[in-house]
Amino acid sequence: MPEAQALVRVTVVGGDLGAGKTSLLNHLLRTTSQPIAVIVNDFGALGIDQDLVEHSDGTTIALANGCICCSLADGFASALRTIADLDDGPERLVVEASGVADPGQIAAYAHAPGLALDSVVVVVDAAAVRERARDRYVGDVVLRQLHAADLLVVNKVDLVSSDELAELHRWLTNAYSGVPRLDTVDARVEPALLLDTPTHGREHRPSPDHSDTASAYQTWAIEVDAPVCRSRLDEFLAALPDGVYRAKGIVRLSDDPDNAVVLHLVGRRRSLERFDRWSDGPSRIVAIGRPGAIDDAWLRTQLTPDDPE
């Protein structure tokens, strides 16, 4: 049987006007260690440094780190075709939604052939989001954006007091329970929290060059030699706390022990996809989240084989 073509995993970045989406994308392009494609609304607004640009033809910009930027000037379908026609296509695609768009609607494109939705990341202006959500003209749009989120990036936390930030956290928790959030300044988010390329036996760790507030996260790993019961895996994923931003891994399930699946989890969204490049080894899941979000003693008790009867 021929190997199935790898899907391009899609991350949609949404949020209100001025929340920090462009800053997030610019930081991502500068710091990612993997080649990705990015569909943006406006090259000029992205402000790509010229020392990163290898060549540009007006609709695409190729960067020295292997990333590709594609403009939405000719429409989303055209941008997708441009990405699909690349000789050495990317494994990851990041799409910037406009500040007045519903990112959930854009995420629907990720169900097209050859694509798979990884997550919807919504950037929030900590100083303005609650007022914007009450605005008679744009409030409905802002609320739809928040509702679509698998991960909330609460940006500009340096512009609010600790009491104001705590109140915003309570508001988000009450309205969007189960959606993890990450506090940032200047939308500096580690690529490992936005992109998820499962690689057996490898962990993403914070770069020492970006050890500020935006990169303050912890990783946990769990390995299981025996095949994992599917229902037990479901229970484990459902029990992960809100402080876990994402989890990824390669898992051998007890109902199909000769094959493996790739696990993707971002907030409440999760998927299992067949992994055709499986080689023998333990199942391994890596979770990324706020420091201390997962109790190590609890983690050691998870996904253990059933006791023999």
PLY file of the C-alpha trace (Angstrom):
ply
format ascii 1.0
element vertex 309
property float x
property float y
property float z
element edge 308
property int vertex1
property int vertex2
end_header
0.00 0.00 0.00
1.49 3.40 -0.94
2.24 5.77 1.91
-0.47 8.39 2.43
0.50 11.93 1.51
1.37 13.98 4.58
-1.22 16.59 5.48
-0.29 20.25 5.79
-1.28 21.26 9.31
-2.94 24.67 9.53
-2.84 27.19 12.36
-5.20 30.16 12.08
-4.20 33.33 13.97
-7.11 35.66 14.69
-7.96 38.57 16.94
-9.23 42.12 17.01
-7.60 45.01 15.18
-4.43 46.06 16.98
-4.34 43.05 19.30
-0.87 41.98 18.11
-1.40 39.36 15.39
1.25 40.85 13.11
3.75 41.10 15.97
3.13 37.45 16.76
3.72 36.39 13.14
6.85 38.51 12.81
8.30 36.96 15.97
7.36 33.49 14.73
9.14 33.99 11.41
12.26 35.18 13.20
12.44 32.39 15.76
11.01 29.22 14.22
13.45 26.41 13.53
11.23 24.76 10.90
10.24 26.01 7.44
6.62 27.12 7.38
4.28 28.93 5.01
2.47 32.02 6.23
-0.53 33.62 4.52
-0.76 37.27 5.58
-3.05 40.19 4.83
-0.33 42.74 4.16
3.41 42.27 3.62
4.06 45.90 4.49
2.36 45.63 7.85
4.31 42.46 8.63
7.51 44.47 8.46
9.79 41.62 7.44
13.42 42.63 7.86
15.25 42.76 4.55
18.13 40.68 5.90
15.70 37.74 6.15
14.39 38.00 2.58
15.93 35.76 -0.09
13.61 36.76 -2.94
10.16 38.22 -3.62
7.89 38.24 -6.66
5.15 40.49 -5.33
2.82 37.76 -4.09
5.29 35.55 -2.23
8.38 36.25 -0.16
10.95 33.53 0.48
12.96 33.88 3.68
16.46 32.70 4.41
15.23 30.30 7.11
13.11 28.38 4.59
9.80 30.03 5.43
7.44 31.31 2.75
5.07 34.29 3.06
2.11 34.58 0.71
-0.20 37.57 0.30
-3.99 37.51 0.44
-4.13 40.21 -2.24
-5.65 37.82 -4.81
-7.87 35.96 -2.35
-7.53 33.05 0.02
-8.07 30.32 -2.56
-5.32 31.80 -4.74
-2.94 31.93 -1.78
-3.65 28.28 -1.00
-2.95 27.32 -4.61
0.33 29.22 -4.49
1.38 27.28 -1.42
0.21 23.96 -2.90
2.17 24.56 -6.12
5.51 24.98 -4.34
8.05 22.35 -5.40
8.98 21.56 -1.82
5.77 22.32 0.01
5.69 23.09 3.74
4.41 20.79 6.45
2.96 23.75 8.34
0.77 26.66 7.25
-0.08 29.68 9.40
-2.95 31.90 8.25
-3.47 35.43 9.54
-7.14 36.36 9.76
-8.01 40.02 9.37
-8.99 41.93 12.49
-12.65 41.96 11.43
-12.83 38.28 10.41
-14.18 35.27 12.27
-11.18 32.89 12.48
-13.57 29.99 12.91
-14.86 30.60 9.40
-11.32 30.67 8.00
-10.51 27.47 9.90
-13.17 25.71 7.83
-10.78 25.91 4.86
-8.44 23.58 6.75
-10.80 20.70 5.99
-9.91 20.91 2.29
-8.02 17.96 0.76
-4.40 17.87 1.86
-4.98 20.11 4.89
-5.68 19.43 8.56
-6.61 22.02 11.18
-4.16 22.16 14.07
-5.56 25.09 16.05
-7.12 28.52 16.11
-4.98 30.96 18.09
-6.67 34.24 19.04
-4.62 37.24 20.18
-6.29 39.39 22.85
-5.48 43.00 23.75
-5.43 42.84 27.55
-6.09 46.56 27.85
-9.01 46.77 25.43
-10.75 43.44 24.89
-13.52 43.77 27.48
-14.50 47.23 26.29
-14.35 46.08 22.67
-16.54 43.08 23.49
-19.23 45.47 24.79
-19.01 47.80 21.79
-22.34 48.03 19.95
-20.64 47.96 16.55
-17.78 45.44 16.88
-18.70 43.51 20.02
-20.28 40.59 18.18
-17.17 40.16 16.00
-14.84 40.22 19.01
-16.95 37.64 20.85
-17.02 35.35 17.81
-13.25 35.57 17.60
-12.87 34.61 21.25
-15.38 31.78 20.90
-13.35 30.26 18.04
-10.12 30.06 20.05
-8.28 26.88 20.97
-5.55 29.01 22.57
-5.83 32.60 23.82
-2.70 34.75 23.65
-3.36 37.57 26.11
-1.08 40.29 24.78
0.02 43.69 26.15
-0.15 42.54 29.77
2.44 45.21 30.54
-0.22 47.86 29.88
-2.57 46.75 32.67
-2.23 46.49 36.44
-2.04 43.17 38.24
-5.61 43.67 39.51
-6.88 44.43 36.01
-5.12 41.36 34.64
-6.60 39.16 37.37
-10.08 40.48 36.56
-9.52 39.80 32.84
-8.41 36.25 33.66
-11.62 35.71 35.67
-13.72 37.05 32.80
-12.03 34.80 30.26
-12.27 31.76 32.54
-15.98 32.30 33.16
-16.79 32.92 29.50
-14.38 30.47 27.85
-13.79 27.69 30.34
-11.33 25.08 29.16
-9.51 27.36 26.72
-5.87 27.75 27.81
-4.38 31.23 27.79
-0.88 32.59 27.63
0.11 36.06 28.88
2.55 37.92 26.63
4.30 41.21 26.01
4.79 42.27 22.37
3.12 38.96 21.35
6.38 37.06 21.86
5.32 33.41 21.90
7.65 30.45 21.58
7.14 28.63 18.25
6.68 25.35 20.15
3.39 26.68 21.51
2.05 27.62 18.08
3.47 24.89 15.86
3.40 21.18 16.47
5.60 18.86 14.46
5.49 15.53 16.33
8.92 13.92 16.30
9.35 10.71 18.24
11.77 11.11 21.12
12.31 14.87 20.78
11.12 17.63 23.08
10.77 21.34 22.33
12.40 23.48 25.01
12.54 27.25 25.49
15.40 28.96 23.72
17.84 30.62 26.12
17.69 33.68 23.87
13.97 34.16 24.55
13.60 33.49 28.27
11.18 36.37 28.96
7.55 36.29 30.06
6.38 34.97 26.71
8.58 31.88 26.90
7.89 30.95 30.53
6.53 27.46 30.04
7.32 23.91 31.11
7.31 20.61 29.24
6.31 17.20 30.57
6.85 13.86 28.89
5.23 10.49 29.47
6.44 7.23 27.91
4.54 3.94 27.89
6.06 0.71 26.58
2.80 -1.26 26.34
-0.01 -0.34 23.92
-2.33 2.32 25.34
-6.04 1.72 25.90
-8.01 4.21 23.80
-10.53 4.99 26.55
-7.72 5.55 29.04
-6.05 7.94 26.60
-9.35 9.83 26.25
-9.65 10.08 30.04
-6.06 11.32 30.36
-6.52 14.04 27.74
-9.83 15.16 29.25
-8.18 15.44 32.68
-5.38 17.74 31.55
-5.77 21.13 33.29
-6.43 24.45 31.55
-2.80 25.41 32.10
-1.73 22.93 29.41
-1.48 24.78 26.10
-0.91 21.80 23.84
0.14 18.17 23.80
1.63 16.12 21.01
2.89 12.61 20.63
3.02 9.29 18.86
0.90 6.58 20.44
0.41 2.85 19.88
-3.18 1.93 20.78
-4.17 -1.44 22.20
-6.93 -1.92 19.60
-4.36 -1.58 16.76
-0.95 -2.35 18.30
0.88 -2.88 15.00
0.37 0.74 13.97
0.70 4.14 15.59
-1.24 7.39 15.60
-0.09 10.98 15.88
-1.81 12.89 18.68
-2.45 16.64 18.43
-4.14 18.55 21.25
-4.56 22.32 21.51
-6.94 23.51 24.19
-10.18 21.60 23.64
-9.36 20.52 20.08
-7.70 17.15 19.58
-7.14 14.69 16.79
-5.58 11.28 16.15
-4.09 10.59 12.73
-2.43 7.45 11.43
1.37 7.65 11.46
2.88 5.77 8.51
6.52 6.30 9.47
6.22 4.33 12.70
9.18 2.38 14.01
9.14 0.27 17.14
9.43 2.18 20.37
7.37 3.34 23.33
4.38 5.62 23.03
5.45 9.13 23.94
3.39 12.24 24.70
4.86 15.67 25.40
2.72 18.40 26.99
3.57 22.09 27.10
2.03 24.54 29.56
2.37 26.94 32.45
5.03 25.94 34.99
3.51 23.62 37.58
0.29 23.06 35.64
0.71 19.27 35.76
1.45 17.38 38.96
4.40 15.08 38.30
3.15 12.41 40.72
-0.23 12.34 38.96
1.42 12.14 35.55
3.38 9.04 36.55
0.13 7.18 37.24
-1.39 7.88 33.83
-1.67 5.51 30.86
-0.30 2.57 32.82
-1.38 -0.89 31.60
-4.35 -2.56 33.24
-3.47 -5.03 35.97
-3.79 -8.63 34.75
-6.96 -10.30 35.87
0 1
1 2
2 3
3 4
4 5
5 6
6 7
7 8
8 9
9 10
10 11
11 12
12 13
13 14
14 15
15 16
16 17
17 18
18 19
19 20
20 21
21 22
22 23
23 24
24 25
25 26
26 27
27 28
28 29
29 30
30 31
31 32
32 33
33 34
34 35
35 36
36 37
37 38
38 39
39 40
40 41
41 42
42 43
43 44
44 45
45 46
46 47
47 48
48 49
49 50
50 51
51 52
52 53
53 54
54 55
55 56
56 57
57 58
58 59
59 60
60 61
61 62
62 63
63 64
64 65
65 66
66 67
67 68
68 69
69 70
70 71
71 72
72 73
73 74
74 75
75 76
76 77
77 78
78 79
79 80
80 81
81 82
82 83
83 84
84 85
85 86
86 87
87 88
88 89
89 90
90 91
91 92
92 93
93 94
94 95
95 96
96 97
97 98
98 99
99 100
100 101
101 102
102 103
103 104
104 105
105 106
106 107
107 108
108 109
109 110
110 111
111 112
112 113
113 114
114 115
115 116
116 117
117 118
118 119
119 120
120 121
121 122
122 123
123 124
124 125
125 126
126 127
127 128
128 129
129 130
130 131
131 132
132 133
133 134
134 135
135 136
136 137
137 138
138 139
139 140
140 141
141 142
142 143
143 144
144 145
145 146
146 147
147 148
148 149
149 150
150 151
151 152
152 153
153 154
154 155
155 156
156 157
157 158
158 159
159 160
160 161
161 162
162 163
163 164
164 165
165 166
166 167
167 168
168 169
169 170
170 171
171 172
172 173
173 174
174 175
175 176
176 177
177 178
178 179
179 180
180 181
181 182
182 183
183 184
184 185
185 186
186 187
187 188
188 189
189 190
190 191
191 192
192 193
193 194
194 195
195 196
196 197
197 198
198 199
199 200
200 201
201 202
202 203
203 204
204 205
205 206
206 207
207 208
208 209
209 210
210 211
211 212
212 213
213 214
214 215
215 216
216 217
217 218
218 219
219 220
220 221
221 222
222 223
223 224
224 225
225 226
226 227
227 228
228 229
229 230
230 231
231 232
232 233
233 234
234 235
235 236
236 237
237 238
238 239
239 240
240 241
241 242
242 243
243 244
244 245
245 246
246 247
247 248
248 249
249 250
250 251
251 252
252 253
253 254
254 255
255 256
256 257
257 258
258 259
259 260
260 261
261 262
262 263
263 264
264 265
265 266
266 267
267 268
268 269
269 270
270 271
271 272
272 273
273 274
274 275
275 276
276 277
277 278
278 279
279 280
280 281
281 282
282 283
283 284
284 285
285 286
286 287
287 288
288 289
289 290
290 291
291 292
292 293
293 294
294 295
295 296
296 297
297 298
298 299
299 300
300 301
301 302
302 303
303 304
304 305
305 306
306 307
307 308
